[in-house]
Amino acid sequence: MTTNRTQQKENTRVQILRAAQYLFARNGFDETRTIEIASLVGVSHGTIFAHFESKAGILRSMIFDRCKDWVETLERSDVNGETAIDCLKALLRQLWEQHQKDTSLTRIYQSHAWVWDEIDEAEFRDLVDRVKGKAQIIISAGIKAKEIRREIDMDRVLDMLEASYFEALRRAKFDADSEDGGLAEVEATMQYLLQPAGE
């Protein structure tokens, strides 16, 4: 009995998140009311607050649940390539494709991430650092194989790649002309930052 109740509660939570994502994308976060979310799901208004503390809590759960899924997918995935740069490009493409699959959520995230509190930012940084950790392993292997220049400042390079990625992603979401070029720009930045000395 408890298992069925737990499953039903989780199903309702997922339905609330899906409805909220649809309404946030269609109407905007500020213009969407929790009663509209409840109506779309077919539950009482109070049910929304049994699952989430506020509309902002719905948004937070929506973003972080999806981001965690993306990061876990990347961590489980194999990145293949002849060189470390090829492996990094494969990792970058996988991450880009995750964001492209869910453009409405990416757009919502980019519009509201700047109002996060310190706890949300710390959780987001942890997710980003997990992706950067996978990239760092690939870069270290590339340095050892002499495919990547040895004298790089790893933290600075990873921070620059992160900044380049999120800027390209932002432009791709708000400017359709940038969608294809954004990934190529990040790849070019990566190639420039990591190329072996003398190239």
Protein Blocks (a to p, Z undefined) as FASTA:
>chain_A
ZZmmmmmmmmmmmmmmmmmmmmmmmnopklpcfklmmmmnopafklmmmmpgbfklmmmm
mmmmmmmmmmmmmmmpccddfblklmmmmmmmmmmmmmmmmmmlmmmmmmmmmmpcfklm
mmmmmmmmmmmmmmmmmmmmmmmnopacfkbcfklmmmmmmmmmmmmmmmmmmomklmmm
mmmmmmmmmmmmmgcehZZ
